[in-house]
Structure formats: structure tokens, C-alpha cells
Amino acid sequence: VRNQAWNSQVMRLTSPVWRKHLLRRAAELREQGYSGLFLDTLDSFQLLPEPEQTAERAALRDFLAELKRKEPGLQLFFNRGFEVLPELPGVAAAVAVESIHAGWDAANRTYRTVSQDDRNWLEGHLAPLRAQGVPLVAIDYLPPERRADARKLAKRLREEGFVPFVTVPELDYLGISSIEVQPRRIALIFDPREGPFNEGAGHRYLGGLLEYLGFRVDYLPADQLPARPASGLYAGAVLWMTSGPPANSTVFNQWLTARLDEQVPLAIFGGLPIDNDSLLKRMGLRRVAKPLQGKASLVGYDAEYLGHFEAPLRLRTRELPALTVLEQGAEALLTLADSEQRKYAPVVVGSWGGMALSPYLLEEGADSDFQRWIIDPFAFLQRALHLPIFPRPDATTENGRRIATVHIDGDGFVSRAEVVGTPYAGKQVLNDFIKPYPFLTSVSVIEGEVGPRGMYPHLARELEPIAREIFADPKVEVATHTYSHPFYWQPERAKQREGFSAEYGYKMAIPGYDKIDFTREVVGSAAYINERLTTPDKPVKMIFWSGGAMPDDATIKLAYDSGLTNVNGGNTILTKAYPSVSGLYPLLRPTSGGLHYYAPVINENLYTNLWKGPYYGFRDVIDTFELTDAPRRLRGLHLYYHFYSGTKQASIRAMHQIYRFLDQQQPLSLWMSDYITRLHGLYQASLARDSDGSWQVRGLDGLRTLRLDPAQGWPDLLRSSGVAGVRDLPQ
């Protein structure tokens, strides 16, 4: 028969075929690494015809006993099962009971208050279990917008002796238990009409700032937003869309309305993607009948958020949105007026979140690659998203010391250094940089440069021994920089860019290798290095993406399936000439093939005008190291360069200057593969607040540092576990 309330089938446990199927499935799950099974709707046999129920109850009892006997390592978590529990001592690791105070009527699809009579009946069944010491988990149901009520209910259930879990009927929501998970995700909404998220302004300008603030960023396309509740999972939703409302604006507006219902804050940047007047009204906003006309004037602004961070506040009217605040509505942080005294508010905050629209967001520089923030993005995000104070996972520091990484792309290995003896750049970098300085170094080579099947087969006998000597150094870990150094990992997409020109071609011009084979680039190049340049106990660990360093999801998965983690891409650069945090890229690009890890700081190519000079230009990376340390520590000390930095007198001197600076900082040196585990922890870490106010931290992977706000006070080390120490730094 069917269990209509839960849209499921009721199976007969008297059937040996069904029992065998369930036991096989349990074994499969145990082999996959599961430590327990939640056994749901154990009372469903009561829906069968009454004459069959006695036999089915006995079959249920016998099956559960057999399951425990055959899978002793699996914890069995019962949902009710009162009809058989007295005959199964020691079988249930815990028992869940639904609807102690707040229930769900599955037939009518409504939330309901549970009557005292129902509770009394339930307590009669629970008393024997309490006597046995079986943990009782109470699952109660409240809608997401009643999260404050859920906290009170969880507290009440805890006081009544239950492990509480207050959630929604679909169980697709991070509910509240003895602990409450701190929402550590931000949903960043992008418009796919404007390209993939990694090309959008939200990723480019906000991704790194949100990571610094302690959040994982989930990039969601505006036309495929998830229907599940966001409360409890997302601390807020950020929108940066410049093409107006999406094609299906009705569904989009419904999604935003649902977030407002749940009290998940919204932060809207760039353009206004909302065309629904009632939704704007709910946000305390309304449209102005006419765009700003005539002479404009600045009525007022809040200096805490505007005009002091990087760029001054100047009157700007081009593309000003025709939007203002309602009385008793949102609060305008910036107000302009036209000659007819119509008021316009492009920067506002409210109980629902906040909005900062162009042209009062970023000031464009003379060079289109450089911008300055007009608003203070840290202060605005804090205010708009009502960000709480919580311990923030931090990948910049470990054991109180700033983390340092050094990684080298293989380009230019074959070039000659302009020094006495004109050694190959590979030899020059080994002797001048790798050996003398005390830093762990992650080194890659391009097979097409150093190998016998590359561009210089006649030089392989000279180049390969140098590569072996580098990889044999105990401070070096081994990586590949591909076979032919593709400049475009998604060439078809690259061709569609306006003004596209493949200045250097699509790859190195290796004879006989006409079309890029990504398996050859990733798997083949790693196999070559493992077979000819390194030893079995020191295999290739990573791939350093080449060229534009933007592989598609399938290529990233190919690398992971080959046992290689990855890095490169991103363009983090801040100098005294361009000191804006708009130059801070994110660290992470999530894809369906796995995480793409950007280089934390960009290489010398950008500092030297694409290696056209000045060749000493990379010394400005010291500016980047300093500017990403004060007033906020946004990055560790991440030195990233190519072998060709060992070819010019000016670049060699600059490299020594950089290395000496790093040495003076006394950082903690890590190989790039180890640093990647810290970034993975930054992505997947979870924090929860216990009922006693303490924090529980999980899923850190290699990450070992949490950054505490001074308002949290000094941690109680005697009551803490797993804490090595605390350091108070100016940041």
C-alpha cells in the first residue's frame, strides 16, 4: 500500500527478497563510509490490512535485530518504532520522535500545535526509553521565518531532556539543535546574460572581501535560483547585476520576497534588477517619475560609508537610477536632488539589507584595469547584511605567523640568464633563489620546453638534468605546468570576446602537436615528469594552470581525477600607485569539477608590463605584501614567478630584494599543496554555537587559524580544546 502522507510505498518485511535488498544496501552504505542509518517511518506497517499487521510487526522486529547483528559498526537511529523497541534492547543508538510541541500535518500541509493529549500518549512510550538511557531526539517543525521561535523551542526541548532539532518538513534546511550552525555562506547572484560568474563584477570585486569576512561564496545564476529555504544556510544574498531584471522577473521577484520573509538580508550592488513596485515598496523604496534633470545638488551623505575609503565623493549623475526612499522606509546614505527638488537615493540601507548602485560604487581610473571604491565595501557589507560577530576562518596566518608560499611557473626554463656563463634560467633560479633562501618552493616545468618531445628536443639532455636537480632539492615539491602551455583553456569562449587577438597563439608551437589535447596537457605532462624528472617517493602533486589559467569544469575534474590539485588564475595586485582593494581577487572559484584555486597574489608578468619592462618592476610586489597586511591582513606572503625572472640583471636584483623582504618577516613557509588545504578549509569549514555560548568548529581540513573580533574578548584557553594558542596582532 501507499503512505499517501509521505508519498511513499509501504513494503512487506515478511518478504525475504526485500529484507535481502535492505541488508545489501546497508552494507553498501557502510562501505561508502557512512557510520549510521536513520530508519524512518518504522510504524508504516500499521497502514497494511489489519490481519497482516501482527506478522509484519514481528518481521520488522526480526529484521532490525538482524541488521544490528550483521552491521554492528552502523549506528541505528530509529524514528519512533515504539511497537518493537521493548523487544530490541541495545539495538537503537537513538530514537527520534516528531512533533512534541510544534508539528506538521502532512495530509493538509500545514504547521500545527501539538495537543497535551498527544504529548501524554507519547510520554508513555518514551518513559521506558528514558529509563534505559536511550538518547531521544525531538524533531519539531516551524517555518524558516520563525527562527527566533525555533531557538526558544529548542531550548525548551533541551530542558525537557531531548536532543532538539527544529526544522522544516522537507528537512532541506539547517535547523536549530543543541547547537545552532552559524550561517557561513553568502549567495552571490549573477546574471548569466552577462557571462559566467567568474567574469562578473560580483566575483571580481566582492568575492575576496567576503572570503576575508569569513564567508564561503556560492555563485548562483539569477535564472536558476534554488527553491529551498536560505535561512540558516546563508548569512545573506548579494546581487551584482547590471542588465536589469532577468527574463523571468516574476520567479526572480518571488525568490527575493521569500528571502525577505525569512529575514535573510539582501545587498544589491551595481544595477537595480527589480521592476516590481510592491517589492520595492516593501524595501522602503519607490521609483521617481523622471530621471534626474537639470542642475544636480548633493543633499547629504553618511561619511562613515562614502567618500573616505579610497575615492572622494564627487557629484555624479550619469546613469543615476531614478529611485528614492519612502518616508518611514529605507535610510538613504546618499541623497541627491535635481533642479525641481526631486530626490534620488542611490545608496540606502534598511532592515531588509542595503543597496549601493552605480555611479556611486567604483570610480574608474585612467587605466580601465584600475578602479577605486567610492563606498567603504567592508562597512557597507557589514551594515547591509547585518553581519554577526563570529570566529572567522583565516588562511593568512598560522601559529601566529604570516603564511608564506613560493611557487614557480615553468615558463622560460630554457632561456639564458644574462650573467657570466649564461646559464639556463632553470639553473640560475636554482642556484640564486631556491638554494640560498629558506623557503619551501613549489616548482613546475613545461614538458614542451624541457622534454625530448617538445620544442627543443636537442636540448633535453642539458635541460632534464637541471630539472632533476631542482626536484631533488628537499625544499622543492613537484608540479606540472602542462605539455604545451595552453594560453586559452576555453578557446571557443575566448574567441567570442570583443577585440580578441591570440597574440601568442593558442599554445607553444610544438612540431606535430597541432590541436590541444587536455588529457595530454594534464595527465600526460604529469606522467612525463614522474617518469623522467622525479622519483616515485616525490611525484607530481599539482598542476599550475598556464596562460589565462581559466580551465572549464571538465578539465578541473580531469586534474582531480588524476590526483592533482591546482592553482593559478586571479589577478590580485595592489601597489602604491594603485592601492585599491578593488585589486583583491577571490581565492576560490567553485565549479562542478571541483574547486579552482586562484594564485593568492599575481606573478611578475603584471608588474613588468607583460615582461616588456621595466624588468625590476616586480619589486612592487613588496607593496602588495604590505598593502595586504595593513590595515587588514587580506593575504599571506605569496611569491609567484616564472623562471624567466632569473634571466635579466634587473629582475635578478629585484628577486633578491623580494626574497630578503620575505626573510625579514619571519613567516611560516608552506608548500603550495599544503596551503591549498588551508583554502579548502576556508571553503568548507562550519561553525556552530553551543547552548553554553562556546563555539564548535568542524571541517577545517588543513586550516588552523580563526580570527577573533576584539569584541569577542580573549578566549578561555582552560575550557577550550584543540587550541594551541592565541596571538594579538594589530590587524
ZIVENBEL-V782733 format. One record per backbone hydrogen bond with DSSP energy under -0.5 kcal/mol. CO is the residue of the C=O (numbers start at 1). NH is the residue of the N-H. Records with the same first field share a line. If there is no record, write none. Layout:
BEGIN
CO=NH / NH
END
This chain:
BEGIN
1=10
2=4
3=6 / 7 / 8
4=7
8=3
9=11
11=13
12=15
14=16
15=19
16=20
17=21
18=22
19=23
20=24
21=25
22=26
23=27
24=28
25=29
26=30
27=31
28=32
29=34
30=33
35=75
37=39 / 77
38=40
39=79
41=44
43=46
44=47
45=48
49=52 / 53
50=53 / 54
52=56
53=57
54=58
55=59
56=60
57=61
58=62
59=63
60=64
61=65
62=66
63=67
64=68
65=69
66=70
67=71
71=74
75=37 / 77
76=78 / 93 / 94
77=39
78=80 / 96
79=42
81=84 / 85
82=86
84=87
85=88
88=91 / 92
91=93
93=135
94=78
95=137
96=80
97=139
101=103 / 114
102=141
103=112
104=106
105=109 / 110
110=105
112=103
115=119
116=120
117=121
118=122
119=123
120=124
121=125
122=125 / 126
123=127
125=129
126=130
127=131
128=132
129=133 / 134
130=133
135=95 / 137
136=138 / 163
137=97 / 139
138=140 / 165
139=99
140=167
143=146
144=147
146=150
147=151
148=152
149=153
150=154
151=155
152=156
153=157
154=158
155=159
156=160
157=162
158=161
162=164
163=138
165=140 / 167
166=176
167=142
168=171
173=175
175=181
176=166
178=691
179=177 / 181
180=689
181=183
184=216
185=235 / 236
186=188 / 218
187=189 / 238
188=220
189=240
190=192 / 222
191=194
192=195
196=199
197=200 / 203
200=204
201=205 / 206
202=206 / 207
203=207
206=210
207=211
208=212
209=213
210=215
211=214
216=186 / 218
217=219
218=188 / 220
220=190
221=224
230=233 / 234
233=185
236=187
237=267
238=189
239=269
241=271
246=249
247=249
248=252
249=253
250=254
251=255
252=256
253=257
254=258
255=259
256=260
257=261
258=262
259=263 / 264
260=263
263=265
265=237
266=354
267=239 / 269
268=356
269=241 / 271
270=358
271=273
275=277
276=280
277=281
278=282
279=283
280=285
281=284
284=326 / 330
286=324
293=339
297=299 / 337
300=335
301=303
302=305 / 306
305=376
312=314
317=320
321=323
322=288
323=345
324=286
326=329
330=332
331=349
333=302
334=347
335=299 / 300
336=344
337=297
338=341
342=338
344=336
346=357
347=333 / 334
348=355
349=331
350=353
352=266
353=350
354=268
355=348
356=270
357=360
358=321
361=374 / 375
362=364
363=372
366=368
367=370
370=365
372=363
373=310 / 311
374=307
375=377
376=380
377=381
378=382
379=383
380=384
381=385
382=387
383=386
388=390
391=393
392=707
396=403
398=401
401=398
402=668
403=637
404=670
405=639
406=442
407=641
408=444
409=643
410=413
411=643 / 644
412=415
413=426
415=425
417=419
419=422
423=417
424=428
425=429
426=430
427=431
428=432
429=433 / 434
430=435
433=437
437=439
441=443 / 477
442=408
443=479
445=447 / 481
446=449 / 450
447=451
448=455 / 456
451=454
454=457
456=459 / 460
457=460
459=462 / 463
460=464
462=466
463=467
464=468
465=469
466=470
467=471
468=472
469=473
470=473
473=476
475=441
477=443
478=541 / 542
479=445
480=544
482=447
483=448
484=508
487=548
488=491
490=493 / 494
491=495
492=496
493=496
494=497
497=500
501=503
502=505
506=487 / 488
508=510
510=513
512=514
516=518
517=521
518=522
519=523 / 524
520=525
522=526
523=527
524=528
525=529
526=530
527=531
528=532
529=533 / 534
535=538
536=539
541=565
542=480
543=545 / 567
546=549
552=556
553=557
554=558
555=559
556=560
557=561
558=562
559=564
560=563
565=543
567=545
569=599
572=602
578=575
580=583
581=584
583=573 / 585
587=598
589=596
591=594
594=591
595=597
596=589 / 598
597=568
603=606 / 607
604=608
605=610 / 611
606=609
608=612 / 613
609=612
614=617
616=619
617=620
618=621
619=622
620=623 / 624
621=625
622=626
623=627
624=628
626=629 / 630
628=634 / 635
632=634
636=638
637=405 / 639
638=640
639=407
640=604
641=409
642=645
643=646
644=647
647=418
648=652
649=653
650=654
651=655
652=656
653=657
654=658
655=659
656=660
657=661
658=662
659=663
660=664
661=665
662=665 / 666 / 667
663=666
667=669
668=404
671=675
672=676
673=677
674=678
675=678 / 679
676=680
677=681 / 702 / 703
678=682
679=683
680=684
681=685
686=698
687=182
688=690 / 696
689=180
690=693
694=690
696=688
698=686
700=703
705=394
706=708
707=392
709=712
710=713
715=717
716=719 / 720
722=724
727=729
END
